[in-house]
Amino acid sequence: MSPEQLARVRRRRHRRAHAQAGRAEELTMRILVVFESMFGATEQIARAVGKGLAAEVINVDDAPADLTGVDLLVAGGPTHAHGMSRATTRKSAADQGDQPTRSKTGVREWLGSLGPVPQGLPVAAFDTRIDKSRLLTGAASLGIAKLLRRRGCRMAAPAESFFVGTDPADVGLAPRELERAEAWGTALGAAARRPVS
Ligand SMILES: Cc1cc2nc3c(=O)[nH]c(=O)nc-3n(C[C@H](O)[C@H](O)[C@H](O)COP(=O)(O)O)c2cc1C
């Protein structure tokens, strides 16, 4: 075999090994979606995002205290009083509904209780809120993103909002939000899994 042929064979082997390593990486990526929800809308969005991402979806009440080994974290919660929930707003939500709330604690408390966070961990934040100007409603995702950045995480995408009805008697999701959430998750996953060349 001539030196040129040998070099070509080596390059082909190298490319094949690189592609295999990329596929193995994709199979072993650990992606977590952590949600907080009172009435169920944010949980539904989280499950749709998780479907798009092919990720584990965990209620914040059961979320891990250690993020070692996580490759991408997505965290979301409902917008309360223009931002992230607090114990007082969760109590107010619990008093409004006739069912027990889905989460007892909040993303704010969970992030505050986390141990050391892998620096540069890719993350994304979302919320649910009323479908009106953000200036009027606020958005919990902005607070979640800020706390994540403070812990040394790297935003993999801008914060995103998904909408519930504006009628106080109808706190369900606005039409097509589940599809939009799944598509958002799919796009996040594609970006996270793209092999770095
Ligand atoms: C105590 C409380 C305060 C709220 N404050 C806001 C608000 O400031 N802005 C907003 O857009 N929605 C507000 N909402 C509506 C919530 O965003 C909505 O209930 C939530 O997105 C539903 O998600 P969940 O079903 O997962 O709890 C509030 C709801 C509650 C219960």
The ligand as a Gaussian input file, in Angstrom:
#p B3LYP/6-31G(d) Opt

LIG

0 1
 C      -51.019000      32.909000      43.429000
 C      -50.964000      33.030000      41.938000
 C      -50.365000      34.147000      41.354000
 C      -50.299000      34.253000      39.965000
 N      -49.662000      35.316000      39.415000
 C      -49.513000      35.382000      38.058000
 C      -48.768000      36.448000      37.460000
 O      -48.257000      37.351000      38.126000
 N      -48.618000      36.439000      36.103000
 C      -49.173000      35.468000      35.316000
 O      -48.996000      35.510000      34.106000
 N      -49.878000      34.436000      35.860000
 C      -50.074000      34.393000      37.202000
 N      -50.767000      33.355000      37.759000
 C      -51.339000      32.320000      36.871000
 C      -50.341000      31.161000      36.808000
 O      -49.245000      31.500000      36.004000
 C      -51.048000      29.900000      36.327000
 O      -51.922000      29.519000      37.348000
 C      -50.023000      28.799000      36.075000
 O      -49.313000      29.070000      34.907000
 C      -50.672000      27.473000      35.953000
 O      -49.661000      26.502000      36.042000
 P      -49.845000      25.215000      36.958000
 O      -51.171000      24.589000      36.510000
 O      -48.694000      24.359000      36.634000
 O      -49.884000      25.636000      38.385000
 C      -50.869000      33.249000      39.138000
 C      -51.479000      32.147000      39.751000
 C      -51.524000      32.024000      41.121000
 C      -52.164000      30.825000      41.728000

